[in-house]
Amino acid sequence: MYFTIIGGISNSRVIAAEPSVRLRLHLSAKFGSGRWRKMAGEAMIRLGDGTLEGAELHWFEAHGIGRVYFKRKRNLDR
């Protein structure tokens, strides 16, 4: 489902670092080589139908490349 991040991401943390990132070869081929990490954090998001909710997000990021492939994992009770 499509969503937009409203505001910033809080409580971000590293889930997996370079050798443990399963999509490392795909990410390097598509976006360039870098120190890829899988990250998690919390943010307010706006869903496609316009509703706002807090959610836990997962994504990949590398220095100099940025954040890619955001995925909503679960809703938060706020």
Residue pairs with C-beta under 8 A, 6 or more apart in sequence:
1 47
1 48
1 72
2 47
2 48
3 45
3 46
3 47
3 48
3 55
3 70
3 72
4 45
4 46
5 43
5 44
5 45
5 57
5 70
6 43
6 44
6 45
6 46
6 52
7 43
7 44
8 43
9 41
9 42
9 43
9 57
10 41
10 42
10 43
11 41
11 42
12 39
12 40
12 41
13 39
13 40
13 41
14 37
14 38
14 39
15 37
15 38
15 39
15 40
15 58
16 22
16 37
16 38
17 35
17 37
18 24
18 35
18 36
18 37
20 38
21 27
21 36
21 37
21 38
21 60
23 36
23 60
23 69
24 36
27 34
27 36
27 60
27 62
27 68
28 34
28 36
31 62
31 65
31 68
32 62
32 65
34 62
34 63
34 64
34 65
35 62
35 63
36 60
36 61
36 62
37 60
37 61
37 62
38 58
38 59
38 60
39 58
39 59
39 60
39 61
39 67
40 56
40 57
40 58
40 73
41 56
41 57
42 54
42 55
42 56
42 57
42 76
43 54
43 55
43 57
44 52
44 53
44 54
44 55
45 52
45 53
45 54
45 55
45 57
45 72
46 52
47 53
53 75
53 76
54 75
54 76
54 77
54 78
55 72
55 73
55 74
55 75
55 76
56 72
56 73
56 74
56 75
56 76
57 70
57 71
57 72
57 73
58 70
58 71
58 73
59 67
59 68
59 69
59 70
59 71
60 67
60 68
60 69
61 67
61 68
